[in-house]
Amino acid sequence: MARLAANLTFLFTELPMTERFAAARRAGFSGVEVLFPYDLATRELTRAARAEGLEFVALNTPPPNWAGGPRGFAAIPGGEDRFRRDFDRALRFAGELGARHIHVMAGRARGPEARQSFIRNLSWAAARAPQASLLIEPANTADLPGYFLDDFDLAAEILDEIGAPNIGLQFDAYHAQRITGDALACWDRHGARARHVQIAGVPGRHEPAGGDIDYPAFFRRLAASGYDGFVSAEYIPATTTEAGLGWLTDVG
């Protein structure tokens, strides 16, 4: 059975952040992630997670602006100093929270210089924190216009070029479906590189049930491939979180 994490930035938002951990445990999740915890007290988050026996699975590199602001700086030419400050901040938060993974966000950029900036910054980060697990995630440009890492083949090429053992793929099935039109086939091609998986329904980014992705088949595909990481629910509830948790019965 897959190990499930709740993305508390998206789920249980009816509750204050520290109360979402208990709600996640009651629903059956064994891990949590918070996209940008930088304005929150790590001591309170850690206490809430430990009280419920939840593992803190992942966070994103800053900046913590989820409402139209930048989506990272790793691929932006000339943004190396900003990226390094942000990465060190993420590394500190990950250490305090006991987070398993750090998702390094590429940002909005294009062209060969952006690619080289991304590779240089990732290589620096991998050497800076050899014990940390770093992730890169392709994202569809309908949701994130101009985002540099918008293709799974590109992500594979970059991972191969860097060749660092502590950098892997964050496979978001929602983005995979939006980018390729077939999330399951994309998993077959790239799933071996995945260290963390996220899920949401297509279209709408609501509950992972129905729609364009056959999630029962996807969970079977994960199990058959031997994937043993977390699967994180990163979706926008159609109504309340509690009302939409019926999809959990599809997890085998």
MARBA-3410 file (N, C-alpha, C, O; in Angstrom, 1 decimal):
252
0.8,-1.2,0.0,0.0,0.0,0.0,0.9,1.2,0.0,1.9,1.3,0.7 ~ 0.5,2.2,-0.8,1.3,3.5,-0.9,1.3,4.2,0.5,0.3,4.2,1.2 ~ 2.4,4.9,0.7,2.4,5.7,1.9,1.9,7.1,1.4,2.5,7.7,0.5 ~ 0.9,7.6,2.1,0.3,8.8,1.7,0.6,10.0,2.5,0.7,9.9,3.8 ~ 0.9,11.1,1.9,1.1,12.4,2.5,0.1,13.4,2.1,-0.4,13.4,1.0
-0.2,14.3,3.1,-1.2,15.4,2.8,-0.4,16.7,2.6,0.4,17.0,3.5 ~ -0.7,17.3,1.5,-0.1,18.7,1.3,-1.0,19.7,2.1,-2.1,20.0,1.7 ~ -0.5,20.1,3.2,-1.3,21.0,4.1,-1.4,22.4,3.7,-2.1,23.2,4.3 ~ -0.7,22.8,2.6,-1.0,24.0,2.0,-2.3,24.0,1.2,-2.9,25.1,1.1 ~ -2.7,22.8,0.7,-3.9,22.7,-0.1,-5.0,22.1,0.7,-6.2,22.4,0.5
-4.7,21.1,1.6,-5.7,20.4,2.3,-6.0,20.9,3.7,-5.1,21.4,4.4 ~ -7.2,20.6,4.2,-7.7,21.0,5.5,-7.5,22.5,5.8,-7.2,22.9,7.0 ~ -7.6,23.3,4.8,-7.5,24.7,5.0,-8.6,25.3,5.8,-8.6,26.5,6.1 ~ -9.7,24.5,6.1,-10.7,25.0,7.0,-10.2,25.2,8.4,-10.8,25.8,9.2 ~ -9.0,24.6,8.7,-8.4,24.7,10.0,-7.1,25.5,10.0,-6.5,25.7,9.0
-6.8,26.0,11.2,-5.4,26.6,11.3,-4.4,25.6,11.0,-4.6,24.4,11.2 ~ -3.2,26.1,10.6,-2.2,25.2,10.1,-1.8,24.1,11.1,-1.7,22.9,10.7 ~ -1.6,24.5,12.4,-1.1,23.5,13.3,-2.2,22.4,13.6,-1.9,21.3,14.1 ~ -3.5,22.7,13.3,-4.5,21.7,13.5,-4.7,20.8,12.3,-5.4,19.8,12.4 ~ -4.1,21.1,11.2,-4.3,20.3,10.0,-3.5,19.0,10.2,-3.9,18.0,9.5
-2.5,18.9,11.0,-1.7,17.7,11.2,-2.6,16.6,11.8,-2.6,15.5,11.3 ~ -3.4,16.9,12.8,-4.2,16.0,13.4,-5.3,15.5,12.5,-5.7,14.3,12.4 ~ -5.8,16.4,11.7,-6.9,16.1,10.7,-6.3,15.1,9.6,-7.0,14.2,9.2 ~ -5.0,15.4,9.3,-4.4,14.5,8.3,-4.2,13.1,8.8,-4.4,12.1,8.1 ~ -3.8,13.0,10.1,-3.7,11.7,10.7,-5.0,11.0,10.8,-5.1,9.8,10.5
-6.0,11.7,11.2,-7.3,11.0,11.3,-7.8,10.5,9.9,-8.5,9.5,9.9 ~ -7.5,11.2,8.9,-7.9,10.8,7.5,-7.1,9.6,7.0,-7.5,9.0,6.0 ~ -6.0,9.3,7.7,-5.2,8.1,7.3,-3.8,8.4,6.6,-3.1,7.5,6.2 ~ -3.5,9.7,6.6,-2.2,10.1,6.0,-1.0,9.8,7.1,-1.3,9.9,8.3 ~ 0.1,9.4,6.5,1.3,9.2,7.4,2.4,10.2,7.2,3.4,10.1,7.9
2.2,11.1,6.3,3.2,12.1,6.1,2.5,13.4,5.7,1.3,13.5,5.4 ~ 3.3,14.5,5.7,2.7,15.8,5.4,3.8,16.6,4.6,5.0,16.3,4.7 ~ 3.4,17.6,3.8,4.3,18.5,3.2,3.6,19.9,3.3,2.4,20.0,3.3 ~ 4.5,20.9,3.3,4.0,22.3,3.3,4.9,23.0,2.3,6.1,22.9,2.3 ~ 4.2,23.6,1.3,5.0,24.2,0.2,6.0,25.2,0.6,7.2,25.1,0.3
5.6,26.2,1.3,6.4,27.3,1.8,6.2,27.6,3.2,5.4,28.4,3.6 ~ 7.0,26.9,4.1,6.8,27.1,5.6,7.5,28.3,6.2,7.6,28.4,7.4 ~ 8.0,29.2,5.3,9.0,30.1,5.8,8.5,31.2,6.7,9.2,31.9,7.4 ~ 7.2,31.4,6.7,6.6,32.4,7.5,5.9,31.8,8.8,5.2,32.5,9.5 ~ 6.2,30.5,9.0,5.6,29.8,10.1,6.7,29.4,11.1,7.9,29.3,10.7
6.4,29.1,12.3,7.3,28.7,13.3,7.6,27.2,13.2,6.8,26.4,13.4 ~ 8.9,26.9,12.9,9.3,25.5,12.7,9.0,24.7,14.0,8.7,23.5,13.9 ~ 9.2,25.3,15.1,9.0,24.6,16.4,7.6,24.1,16.5,7.3,23.0,16.9 ~ 6.6,25.0,16.1,5.2,24.6,16.2,4.9,23.5,15.2,4.1,22.6,15.5 ~ 5.4,23.6,14.0,5.1,22.6,13.0,5.7,21.3,13.3,5.1,20.3,13.2
6.9,21.3,13.9,7.6,20.1,14.3,6.8,19.4,15.4,6.6,18.2,15.4 ~ 6.4,20.2,16.4,5.6,19.7,17.5,4.3,19.0,17.0,4.0,18.0,17.5 ~ 3.7,19.7,16.1,2.4,19.2,15.6,2.6,17.9,14.8,1.8,17.0,15.0 ~ 3.6,17.8,14.0,3.9,16.6,13.2,4.2,15.5,14.2,3.7,14.3,14.0 ~ 5.1,15.7,15.1,5.5,14.6,16.0,4.4,14.2,16.9,4.3,13.0,17.2
3.5,15.1,17.3,2.4,14.7,18.2,1.5,13.7,17.4,0.9,12.8,18.1 ~ 1.4,13.7,16.1,0.6,12.8,15.4,1.4,11.7,14.7,0.8,10.9,14.0 ~ 2.7,11.6,14.9,3.5,10.6,14.3,3.6,10.7,12.8,3.7,9.7,12.1 ~ 3.6,11.9,12.3,3.6,12.2,10.9,5.1,12.6,10.5,5.7,13.3,11.1 ~ 5.5,12.1,9.3,6.8,12.4,8.8,6.6,13.7,7.9,5.6,13.8,7.2
7.5,14.6,8.1,7.5,15.8,7.2,8.3,15.5,6.0,9.5,15.2,6.0 ~ 7.5,15.4,4.8,8.1,14.8,3.6,8.8,15.8,2.7,9.9,15.5,2.3 ~ 8.2,17.0,2.5,8.8,17.9,1.5,8.5,19.3,1.7,7.4,19.6,2.3 ~ 9.3,20.2,1.2,9.0,21.6,1.1,9.7,22.1,-0.2,10.6,21.5,-0.7 ~ 9.3,23.3,-0.6,9.9,24.0,-1.7,10.9,25.0,-1.3,10.9,25.5,-0.2
11.9,25.3,-2.2,12.7,26.4,-2.0,11.9,27.7,-2.1,10.9,27.7,-2.8 ~ 12.3,28.7,-1.3,11.6,30.0,-1.3,11.8,30.7,-2.7,12.7,30.2,-3.5 ~ 11.1,31.8,-3.0,10.4,32.7,-2.0,9.0,32.2,-1.7,8.4,31.4,-2.5 ~ 8.5,32.5,-0.6,7.2,32.0,-0.2,6.0,32.8,-0.7,5.0,33.1,0.0 ~ 6.1,33.2,-2.0,5.0,34.0,-2.6,4.2,33.1,-3.5,4.7,32.8,-4.6
3.0,32.6,-3.1,2.3,31.7,-4.0,1.1,32.4,-4.7,0.3,31.7,-5.3 ~ 1.1,33.7,-4.7,0.0,34.5,-5.3,0.6,35.4,-6.4,0.5,36.6,-6.3 ~ 1.2,34.8,-7.4,1.6,35.6,-8.5,3.1,36.0,-8.5,3.5,36.7,-9.4 ~ 3.8,35.7,-7.4,5.2,36.0,-7.4,6.1,35.0,-8.0,5.6,34.1,-8.7 ~ 7.4,35.2,-7.9,8.4,34.3,-8.6,8.2,32.9,-8.1,7.8,32.6,-7.0
8.5,32.0,-9.0,8.5,30.5,-8.7,9.9,30.0,-8.7,10.1,29.0,-9.4 ~ 10.7,30.6,-7.9,12.1,30.1,-7.8,13.0,30.9,-8.7,12.6,31.7,-9.5 ~ 14.3,30.6,-8.5,15.4,31.3,-9.2,16.5,30.4,-9.7,17.4,31.0,-10.3 ~ 16.3,29.1,-9.6,17.4,28.3,-10.0,17.8,28.3,-11.5,19.0,28.1,-11.8 ~ 16.9,28.6,-12.4,17.2,28.7,-13.8,17.3,30.1,-14.3,17.4,30.3,-15.6
17.3,31.1,-13.5,17.3,32.5,-14.0,18.7,33.0,-14.1,19.4,33.1,-13.1 ~ 19.2,33.2,-15.3,20.6,33.7,-15.4,20.8,35.0,-14.6,20.0,35.9,-14.6 ~ 21.9,35.0,-13.9,22.2,36.2,-13.0,21.6,36.1,-11.7,21.8,37.0,-10.9 ~ 20.8,35.1,-11.4,20.1,34.9,-10.1,20.8,34.0,-9.1,20.2,33.6,-8.2 ~ 22.1,33.8,-9.4,22.8,32.8,-8.6,22.9,33.2,-7.1,22.7,32.3,-6.2
23.2,34.4,-6.8,23.3,34.9,-5.4,22.0,34.7,-4.7,21.9,34.2,-3.6 ~ 20.9,35.1,-5.4,19.6,35.0,-4.8,19.2,33.5,-4.5,18.7,33.1,-3.5 ~ 19.5,32.7,-5.6,19.3,31.2,-5.4,20.0,30.7,-4.2,19.5,29.9,-3.4 ~ 21.3,31.0,-4.1,22.1,30.4,-3.0,21.6,30.8,-1.6,21.6,30.0,-0.7 ~ 21.2,32.1,-1.5,20.6,32.5,-0.2,19.3,31.8,0.1,19.1,31.3,1.2
18.5,31.6,-1.0,17.2,30.9,-0.8,17.5,29.4,-0.4,16.8,28.9,0.4 ~ 18.4,28.8,-1.1,18.7,27.4,-0.9,19.2,27.2,0.6,18.7,26.3,1.2 ~ 20.1,28.0,1.0,20.5,27.9,2.4,19.4,28.0,3.4,19.4,27.4,4.4 ~ 18.5,28.9,3.1,17.3,29.1,4.0,16.5,27.8,3.9,16.0,27.4,5.0 ~ 16.2,27.3,2.8,15.4,26.0,2.7,16.1,24.9,3.4,15.5,24.1,4.1
17.4,24.8,3.3,18.2,23.8,3.9,18.1,23.9,5.4,18.0,22.9,6.1 ~ 18.1,25.1,5.9,18.0,25.3,7.4,16.6,24.9,7.8,16.4,24.2,8.9 ~ 15.5,25.3,7.1,14.2,24.9,7.5,14.0,23.4,7.4,13.4,22.8,8.3 ~ 14.5,22.8,6.3,14.4,21.3,6.2,15.0,20.6,7.3,14.5,19.6,7.8 ~ 16.2,21.1,7.8,16.8,20.5,8.9,16.0,20.6,10.2,15.9,19.6,11.0
15.5,21.8,10.4,14.7,22.0,11.6,13.4,21.1,11.6,12.9,20.7,12.7 ~ 12.8,21.0,10.4,11.5,20.2,10.3,11.8,18.7,10.1,10.8,17.9,10.3 ~ 13.0,18.3,9.8,13.3,16.9,9.5,12.7,16.5,8.2,12.3,15.3,8.0 ~ 12.6,17.4,7.2,12.0,17.2,5.9,12.9,16.2,5.1,14.1,16.3,5.1 ~ 12.2,15.3,4.5,12.9,14.3,3.7,13.4,14.8,2.4,14.5,14.4,2.0
12.7,15.7,1.7,13.1,16.3,0.4,13.0,17.8,0.4,12.2,18.4,1.1 ~ 13.8,18.4,-0.5,13.7,19.8,-0.8,13.5,19.9,-2.3,14.3,19.4,-3.1 ~ 12.3,20.5,-2.7,12.0,20.7,-4.1,12.7,22.0,-4.6,12.3,23.1,-4.1 ~ 13.6,21.9,-5.5,14.3,23.1,-6.0,13.5,23.7,-7.2,13.4,23.0,-8.2 ~ 12.9,24.9,-7.0,12.1,25.4,-8.1,12.9,26.2,-9.1,13.8,26.9,-8.7
12.6,25.9,-10.4,13.5,26.5,-11.5,13.2,28.0,-11.7,14.1,28.7,-11.9 ~ 11.9,28.4,-11.7,11.6,29.7,-12.0,11.2,29.9,-13.5,11.3,29.0,-14.3 ~ 10.9,31.1,-13.8,10.5,31.5,-15.2,11.7,31.9,-16.0,12.3,32.9,-15.6 ~ 12.0,31.2,-17.0,13.2,31.5,-17.8,13.1,30.7,-19.1,12.4,29.7,-19.1 ~ 13.9,31.0,-20.1,14.0,30.3,-21.3,15.4,30.4,-21.9,16.2,31.3,-21.6
15.7,29.4,-22.7,16.9,29.4,-23.5,18.1,28.7,-22.9,18.0,28.2,-21.8 ~ 19.2,28.6,-23.7,20.4,27.8,-23.3,21.0,28.4,-22.0,21.5,27.6,-21.2 ~ 21.0,29.7,-21.8,21.5,30.3,-20.6,20.8,29.9,-19.4,21.4,29.6,-18.3 ~ 19.5,29.8,-19.5,18.6,29.3,-18.4,19.0,27.9,-18.0,19.1,27.5,-16.9 ~ 19.1,27.0,-19.1,19.5,25.6,-18.8,20.8,25.6,-18.1,21.0,24.8,-17.1
21.8,26.3,-18.5,23.1,26.2,-17.9,23.1,26.8,-16.5,23.7,26.3,-15.6 ~ 22.3,27.8,-16.2,22.1,28.4,-14.9,21.5,27.3,-14.0,21.9,27.1,-12.8 ~ 20.5,26.6,-14.5,19.8,25.6,-13.7,20.8,24.5,-13.3,20.8,24.0,-12.2 ~ 21.6,24.1,-14.3,22.5,23.0,-14.1,23.6,23.4,-13.1,24.0,22.7,-12.2 ~ 24.1,24.7,-13.2,25.2,25.2,-12.3,24.6,25.3,-10.9,25.3,24.9,-9.9
23.4,25.8,-10.8,22.8,26.0,-9.4,22.5,24.6,-8.8,22.7,24.5,-7.6 ~ 22.0,23.7,-9.5,21.7,22.4,-9.0,23.0,21.7,-8.6,23.0,21.0,-7.5 ~ 24.0,21.8,-9.4,25.3,21.1,-9.1,25.9,21.7,-7.8,26.4,21.0,-7.0 ~ 25.8,23.1,-7.7,26.2,23.7,-6.5,25.5,23.2,-5.2,26.0,22.9,-4.2 ~ 24.1,23.2,-5.4,23.3,22.7,-4.3,23.6,21.3,-3.9,23.6,21.0,-2.7
23.8,20.4,-4.8,24.1,19.0,-4.5,25.4,18.9,-3.8,25.5,18.1,-2.8 ~ 26.4,19.7,-4.1,27.6,19.7,-3.4,27.5,20.4,-2.1,28.2,20.0,-1.1 ~ 26.7,21.4,-2.0,26.6,22.1,-0.8,25.9,21.3,0.3,26.2,21.4,1.5 ~ 25.0,20.4,-0.1,24.2,19.6,0.9,24.2,18.1,0.4,23.1,17.6,0.0 ~ 25.3,17.4,0.5,25.4,16.1,-0.1,24.5,15.1,0.7,24.2,14.0,0.1
24.1,15.4,1.9,23.2,14.5,2.6,21.7,14.8,2.4,20.8,14.0,2.8 ~ 21.4,15.9,1.7,20.0,16.2,1.5,19.5,15.6,0.2,20.3,15.4,-0.7 ~ 18.2,15.3,0.2,17.6,14.8,-1.0,16.9,16.0,-1.8,15.9,16.5,-1.2 ~ 17.4,16.3,-3.0,16.9,17.4,-3.7,16.0,16.9,-4.9,16.3,15.9,-5.5 ~ 15.0,17.6,-5.2,14.1,17.2,-6.2,13.9,18.3,-7.3,13.9,19.5,-6.9
13.7,17.9,-8.5,13.2,18.9,-9.5,11.9,18.3,-10.1,11.7,17.1,-10.2 ~ 11.0,19.2,-10.5,9.7,18.8,-10.9,9.3,19.6,-12.2,9.2,20.8,-12.2 ~ 9.0,18.9,-13.3,8.4,19.5,-14.4,7.0,20.0,-14.1,6.2,19.3,-13.4 ~ 6.7,21.2,-14.6,5.4,21.8,-14.3,4.8,22.3,-15.7,5.5,22.8,-16.5 ~ 3.5,22.2,-15.8,2.9,22.6,-17.1,2.8,24.1,-17.2,2.5,24.8,-16.2
3.0,24.6,-18.4,3.0,26.1,-18.5,1.6,26.7,-18.7,1.5,27.9,-18.8 ~ 0.6,25.9,-18.7,-0.7,26.5,-18.7,-1.0,27.0,-17.3,-1.6,28.1,-17.1 ~ -0.5,26.3,-16.3,-0.7,26.8,-14.9,0.5,27.7,-14.5,0.2,28.7,-13.7 ~ 1.7,27.5,-15.0,2.8,28.3,-14.7,3.5,28.8,-15.9,4.5,28.2,-16.4 ~ 2.9,29.8,-16.5,3.5,30.3,-17.8,4.9,30.7,-17.7,5.3,31.4,-16.8
5.7,30.3,-18.7,7.1,30.6,-18.7,8.0,29.8,-17.8,9.2,30.1,-17.8 ~ 7.5,28.8,-17.1,8.3,28.0,-16.2,9.3,27.3,-17.0,9.0,26.6,-18.0 ~ 10.6,27.3,-16.5,11.6,26.7,-17.3,11.5,25.2,-17.5,11.6,24.7,-18.6 ~ 11.3,24.5,-16.4,11.3,23.0,-16.4,9.9,22.6,-16.7,9.1,22.3,-15.8 ~ 9.6,22.5,-18.0,8.2,22.2,-18.5,8.1,20.9,-19.2,7.2,20.7,-20.0
9.1,20.0,-19.1,9.2,18.8,-19.9,9.9,17.7,-19.1,10.9,18.0,-18.5 ~ 9.3,16.5,-19.1,10.0,15.4,-18.4,11.2,14.9,-19.1,12.2,14.5,-18.4 ~ 11.3,14.9,-20.4,12.5,14.6,-21.0,13.7,15.5,-20.7,14.8,15.1,-20.5 ~ 13.3,16.8,-20.6,14.3,17.8,-20.2,14.8,17.6,-18.8,16.0,17.7,-18.6 ~ 13.9,17.2,-17.9,14.3,16.9,-16.6,15.3,15.7,-16.5,16.3,15.8,-15.8
15.0,14.7,-17.3,15.8,13.5,-17.4,17.2,13.9,-17.9,18.2,13.4,-17.4 ~ 17.2,14.7,-18.9,18.5,15.1,-19.5,19.4,15.9,-18.5,20.6,15.7,-18.3 ~ 18.7,16.8,-17.7,19.4,17.6,-16.7,19.9,16.7,-15.6,21.1,16.8,-15.1 ~ 19.1,15.7,-15.1,19.5,14.8,-14.1,20.7,14.0,-14.5,21.7,13.8,-13.8 ~ 20.7,13.6,-15.8,21.8,12.8,-16.3,23.1,13.6,-16.4,24.2,13.1,-16.1
22.9,14.8,-16.9,24.1,15.7,-17.1,24.8,16.0,-15.7,26.0,16.0,-15.6 ~ 24.0,16.3,-14.7,24.5,16.6,-13.4,25.1,15.3,-12.7,26.2,15.3,-12.2 ~ 24.3,14.2,-12.8,24.8,13.0,-12.3,25.0,12.9,-10.8,25.8,12.1,-10.3 ~ 24.4,13.8,-10.0,24.5,13.8,-8.6,23.6,12.8,-7.9,22.4,12.8,-8.3 ~ 24.1,12.0,-7.0,23.2,10.9,-6.4,22.1,11.5,-5.5,21.2,10.8,-5.2
22.3,12.7,-5.1,21.2,13.3,-4.2,20.2,14.2,-4.9,19.6,15.0,-4.2 ~ 20.1,14.1,-6.2,19.1,14.8,-6.9,18.2,13.8,-7.7,18.8,13.0,-8.4 ~ 16.9,14.0,-7.5,16.0,13.1,-8.2,14.8,13.8,-8.7,14.7,15.0,-8.7 ~ 13.8,13.1,-9.2,12.6,13.6,-9.8,11.4,13.6,-8.9,11.2,12.7,-8.1 ~ 10.7,14.8,-8.8,9.4,14.8,-8.2,8.4,14.7,-9.3,8.3,15.5,-10.2
7.7,13.6,-9.3,6.7,13.2,-10.3,5.3,13.6,-9.9,4.7,13.0,-9.1 ~ 4.8,14.7,-10.5,3.5,15.1,-10.2,2.6,14.6,-11.3,2.7,15.1,-12.5 ~ 1.7,13.7,-11.0,0.8,13.1,-12.0,-0.1,14.1,-12.7,-0.3,14.0,-13.9 ~ -0.5,15.1,-12.0,-1.3,16.2,-12.6,-0.5,16.9,-13.7,-1.0,17.1,-14.8 ~ 0.7,17.3,-13.4,1.5,18.0,-14.4,1.9,17.1,-15.5,1.9,17.5,-16.7
2.1,15.8,-15.2,2.5,14.8,-16.2,1.3,14.7,-17.2,1.5,14.6,-18.4 ~ 0.1,14.7,-16.7,-1.1,14.6,-17.6,-1.2,15.8,-18.5,-1.5,15.7,-19.6 ~ -1.0,17.0,-17.8,-1.2,18.2,-18.6,-0.1,18.4,-19.6,-0.3,19.0,-20.7 ~ 1.1,17.9,-19.3,2.2,18.1,-20.2,2.2,17.1,-21.4,2.4,17.4,-22.5 ~ 2.0,15.8,-21.0,2.1,14.7,-22.0,0.8,14.2,-22.5,0.8,13.5,-23.6
-0.3,14.4,-21.8,-1.6,13.8,-22.1,-1.7,12.3,-21.7,-2.8,11.7,-21.9 ~ -0.7,11.8,-21.0,-0.8,10.4,-20.5,0.1,10.2,-19.4,1.3,9.9,-19.5 ~ -0.4,10.4,-18.2,0.4,10.3,-16.9,1.0,8.9,-16.7,2.1,8.8,-16.2 ~ 0.2,7.9,-17.1,0.7,6.5,-16.8,1.9,6.2,-17.7,2.9,5.6,-17.3 ~ 1.8,6.6,-19.0,2.9,6.4,-19.9,4.1,7.2,-19.5,5.2,6.7,-19.7
3.8,8.4,-19.0,4.9,9.2,-18.6,5.6,8.6,-17.4,6.9,8.6,-17.2 ~ 4.8,8.0,-16.5,5.4,7.2,-15.4,6.3,6.1,-15.9,7.4,5.8,-15.4 ~ 5.8,5.3,-16.8,6.5,4.2,-17.4,7.9,4.7,-17.9,8.9,3.9,-17.8 ~ 7.9,5.8,-18.5,9.2,6.4,-19.1,10.1,6.9,-18.0,11.3,6.8,-18.1 ~ 9.5,7.6,-17.0,10.4,8.4,-16.1,10.3,8.0,-14.6,11.0,8.6,-13.8
9.4,7.1,-14.3,9.1,6.8,-12.9,10.3,6.2,-12.1,10.4,6.4,-10.9 ~ 11.3,5.6,-12.8,12.4,5.1,-12.2,13.3,6.2,-11.5,14.1,5.9,-10.6 ~ 13.1,7.4,-12.0,13.9,8.5,-11.4,13.2,9.2,-10.2,13.8,10.0,-9.6 ~ 11.9,8.8,-10.0,11.1,9.5,-9.0,11.5,9.1,-7.6,11.6,8.0,-7.2 ~ 11.6,10.2,-6.8,11.8,10.0,-5.3,10.6,10.5,-4.5,10.4,10.2,-3.3
9.7,11.2,-5.2,8.5,11.7,-4.5,7.4,11.8,-5.6,7.7,12.2,-6.7 ~ 6.2,11.5,-5.3,5.0,11.6,-6.2,4.0,12.5,-5.6,3.7,12.4,-4.4 ~ 3.3,13.3,-6.5,2.2,14.1,-6.1,1.0,13.8,-7.0,1.2,13.4,-8.2 ~ -0.2,14.0,-6.5,-1.4,13.6,-7.3,-2.4,14.7,-7.2,-2.5,15.4,-6.1 ~ -3.2,14.8,-8.2,-4.4,15.7,-8.3,-5.2,15.3,-9.5,-4.6,14.7,-10.5
-6.5,15.6,-9.5,-7.3,15.3,-10.6,-7.1,16.2,-11.8,-6.7,17.4,-11.7 ~ -7.4,15.7,-13.0,-7.4,16.5,-14.3,-8.7,16.3,-14.9,-9.1,15.1,-15.2 ~ -9.4,17.3,-15.3,-9.0,18.8,-15.1,-9.4,19.3,-13.8,-10.0,18.6,-12.9 ~ -9.0,20.5,-13.5,-9.5,21.2,-12.3,-8.6,21.1,-11.1,-8.7,22.0,-10.2 ~ -7.6,20.2,-11.1,-6.7,20.0,-9.9,-7.5,19.8,-8.6,-7.1,20.3,-7.6
-8.6,19.0,-8.7,-9.4,18.7,-7.6,-9.0,17.3,-7.1,-7.9,16.8,-7.4 ~ -9.9,16.6,-6.4,-9.6,15.2,-5.9,-9.1,14.3,-7.0,-9.6,14.4,-8.2 ~ -8.2,13.4,-6.7,-7.6,12.5,-7.7,-8.6,11.3,-7.9,-8.4,10.2,-7.4 ~ -9.7,11.6,-8.5,-10.8,10.6,-8.8,-11.5,11.0,-10.0,-11.9,12.2,-10.2 ~ -11.8,10.0,-10.9,-12.5,10.4,-12.1,-11.6,11.2,-13.0,-10.3,11.2,-12.8
-12.1,11.9,-14.0,-11.3,12.7,-14.8,-10.4,12.0,-15.8,-10.7,10.9,-16.2 ~ -9.4,12.7,-16.2,-8.5,12.2,-17.3,-7.5,11.1,-16.8,-6.9,10.5,-17.7 ~ -7.2,11.0,-15.5,-6.2,10.1,-15.0,-6.9,8.9,-14.3,-7.8,9.2,-13.5 ~ -6.6,7.7,-14.7,-7.2,6.5,-14.1,-6.3,6.2,-12.8,-5.3,5.5,-12.9 ~ -6.7,6.9,-11.7,-5.9,6.8,-10.5,-5.8,5.4,-9.9,-4.7,5.0,-9.5
-6.9,4.6,-9.9,-6.6,3.2,-9.5,-5.6,2.5,-10.3,-4.7,1.7,-9.7 ~ -5.6,2.7,-11.6,-4.5,2.1,-12.4,-3.2,2.7,-12.1,-2.1,2.0,-12.2 ~ -3.1,4.0,-11.9,-1.9,4.6,-11.5,-1.3,4.1,-10.3,-0.1,3.8,-10.2 ~ -2.1,3.9,-9.2,-1.6,3.3,-8.0,-1.1,1.9,-8.2,0.0,1.5,-7.6 ~ -1.8,1.1,-9.0,-1.3,-0.2,-9.4,0.1,-0.1,-10.1,0.9,-1.0,-9.9
0.2,0.8,-11.0,1.5,1.0,-11.7,2.6,1.4,-10.8,3.7,0.9,-10.9 ~ 2.3,2.2,-9.8,3.4,2.5,-8.8,3.8,1.3,-8.0,5.0,1.1,-7.9 ~ 2.8,0.5,-7.6,3.2,-0.7,-6.8,4.0,-1.7,-7.7,4.9,-2.3,-7.2 ~ 3.5,-1.9,-8.9,4.2,-2.8,-9.8,5.6,-2.4,-10.1,6.5,-3.3,-10.4 ~ 5.9,-1.1,-10.2,7.2,-0.6,-10.5,8.2,-0.6,-9.3,9.4,-0.4,-9.4
7.6,-0.9,-8.1,8.4,-1.0,-6.9,8.7,0.4,-6.2,9.5,0.5,-5.3 ~ 7.9,1.4,-6.6,8.1,2.7,-6.0,7.7,2.6,-4.5,6.7,2.1,-4.1 ~ 8.6,3.1,-3.6,8.4,2.9,-2.2,8.5,4.3,-1.4,8.6,4.3,-0.2 ~ 8.4,5.4,-2.2,8.3,6.7,-1.6,6.9,7.1,-1.2,6.0,6.3,-1.2 ~ 6.8,8.3,-0.8,5.4,8.9,-0.5,4.7,9.3,-1.7,5.3,9.7,-2.7
3.4,9.3,-1.6,2.5,9.8,-2.6,1.7,10.9,-1.9,0.9,10.7,-1.0 ~ 1.9,12.2,-2.4,1.3,13.3,-1.7,0.1,13.8,-2.4,0.1,14.1,-3.6 ~ -1.0,14.0,-1.6,-2.2,14.6,-2.2,-2.0,16.1,-2.2,-2.1,16.8,-1.2 ~ -1.8,16.7,-3.4,-1.6,18.1,-3.6,-2.7,18.6,-4.6,-2.4,18.9,-5.7 ~ -3.9,18.7,-4.0,-5.0,19.1,-4.9,-5.9,20.2,-4.1,-5.8,20.3,-2.9
-6.7,20.8,-4.9,-7.6,21.8,-4.3,-9.0,21.1,-4.1,-9.7,20.8,-5.1 ~ -9.4,20.9,-2.9,-10.7,20.2,-2.6,-11.8,20.9,-3.3,-11.9,22.2,-3.3 ~ -12.7,20.1,-4.0,-13.8,20.7,-4.7,-14.8,21.4,-3.7,-15.4,22.4,-4.0 ~ -14.9,20.9,-2.5,-15.8,21.5,-1.5,-14.9,21.6,-0.2,-14.0,22.4,-0.1 ~ -15.2,20.7,0.8,-14.3,20.6,2.0,-13.4,19.4,1.8,-13.7,18.5,1.0
-12.3,19.5,2.5,-11.3,18.3,2.4,-12.0,17.0,2.8,-11.9,16.0,2.1 ~ -12.7,17.1,4.0,-13.3,15.9,4.5,-14.3,15.3,3.5,-14.3,14.0,3.4 ~ -15.0,16.1,2.9,-16.1,15.6,2.0,-15.5,14.9,0.7,-16.2,14.1,0.1 ~ -14.3,15.2,0.4,-13.7,14.7,-0.8,-12.7,13.5,-0.6,-12.0,13.2,-1.6 ~ -12.7,12.9,0.5,-11.6,11.9,0.8,-12.0,10.5,0.3,-11.3,9.5,0.7
-13.1,10.3,-0.4,-13.5,9.0,-0.9,-12.5,8.4,-1.8,-12.4,7.1,-1.9 ~ -11.6,9.2,-2.4,-10.6,8.6,-3.3,-9.6,7.7,-2.6,-9.0,6.9,-3.2 ~ -9.5,7.9,-1.3,-8.6,7.0,-0.5,-8.8,5.5,-0.7,-7.9,4.7,-0.5 ~ -10.1,5.2,-1.0,-10.4,3.8,-1.1,-9.8,3.2,-2.4,-9.7,1.9,-2.5 ~ -9.3,4.0,-3.3,-8.7,3.5,-4.5,-7.2,3.1,-4.3,-6.6,2.5,-5.2
-6.7,3.5,-3.2,-5.3,3.3,-2.9,-5.1,1.8,-2.5,-5.6,1.4,-1.4 ~ -4.3,1.0,-3.2,-4.1,-0.3,-2.8,-2.8,-0.6,-2.2,-2.5,-1.8,-1.9
END
